[in-house]
Amino acid sequence: MKVLLAGSGKILYYLTRQFSRRGVDVRVVAPSEEEARELSRRTGATVLFGDATDPRVLNEAGAWRAHTVLALLPNDEDNLAICQIAGRMYRVPRTIALVNDPENEEVFQRLEVTTAISATRILSLIIEEQAGFEEIARMMAVGDGSVSVSEVLLREEAPAIGLPLKKLTLPEEALLGGIIRGDKVLIPKGGTHLQAGDRLILIAAPASLDAALRLLTGEESR
């Protein structure tokens, strides 16, 4: 899979690092020369300095060869422009935009963005519904509903507790996007051991969700 990321800050770094570690062919456009240089040094990825809303920059970064483009800038209009250029000019099959204003989420999808993700909406829903869920504190369908993002609480009796992630064989269409442990957010690695009280960010296709939950918690979705 070939992925092109356009963005800045920690989210760009973490995604670049994760894709690189998984052997994904990832290329990156960063808006500052210093950030591009540092990101390349820390992750080993191919990082280009430039304005990703410029079609020439996207072309140089390899949008024409990408299977997926992720637009992760703090400005919604820039993210929309990147996705539209990638889709219309370079026929990228899948475009994903970070939406800072949740009111733009539906608008983006009407404007040919494959998936629009509002971090604000996810967080607000988790907070609002925290008291109503236990094993799954929040589940959200992403895009066309083919993927869900769930926050899963590990209780003392959960079968996954004490095991390193490399010993857990999750279903093919499921992965852990993060581990919330106290006030820290951990990036999952093969040697990471799960603990009681961990809150797992589980990303899964609907058909794989119950199997993943059984493996992690011993229970299924309700």
C-alpha positions, 0 to 999 in steps of 0.5 A, a space after each residue: 500500500 502506498 500512502 501520502 500524508 500531508 500535515 504537521 505536528 505530533 499526529 503527523 509524526 505518530 502516523 508516519 512512524 506507525 506506517 513506516 514500522 509496518 512497512 507501508 510505503 509512506 511519503 509525507 508533505 510537511 509545511 516547514 523545512 525544519 519539520 520535514 528535515 526532523 521528521 525524515 531523520 526520526 522516521 526514515 520516511 521520504 518527507 517533502 517540504 512544501 504546500 500540499 494544497 499546491 498540485 505541483 507539490 502533491 505531484 512531486 510527493 507522488 500523489 499520482 501513485 498513492 492508494 490513500 491520501 491523508 490530509 491532517 492540517 489544522 485548517 479544514 479548507 486546506 484539508 478539503 483542497 488536498 483531498 479534492 486535488 488528490 481525487 480529481 487530478 490524481 485519481 487517488 482511490 481513497 482520501 481521508 481528511 481531518 475535520 477540526 470543525 465537526 459541522 464540516 464532516 458531512 459537507 466534506 463527504 458530499 464534496 468527494 472526500 472518502 472519509 472525514 474524521 472529526 476528533 472533536 465529535 469523537 471526544 465529545 461523544 466519549 465524554 457524553 456517553 461515558 456513563 452509559 458504556 462499560 466494556 465499550 465506552 464509545 463506538 463510532 462508524 467511520 466513513 461509510 460504516 465499514 470501520 468502527 473506532 471503539 474505546 475498550 476498557 480492560 477489566 481485571 479478568 480480561 484474558 489479554 492482561 499481562 500478555 505482550 501484543 505480539 502474542 495476541 493474534 487479532 483478526 485480520 481486519 482489526 488493529 489497536 490504534 492506541 492505549 490510554 493508561 492513566 494520563 498517558 497515551 501509548 503507541 502499541 508495540 509488539 513488546 507492550 504488555 496490557 494492564 488492567 484499567 487500560 483503555 484500548 482504541 480498537 479499530 475494526 471492521 464490523 465483521 471482526 469486532 466481536 472476535 477482537 473483543 473476545 480476544 481482548 476482554 472475553 466478551 462481545 459487543 452488546 
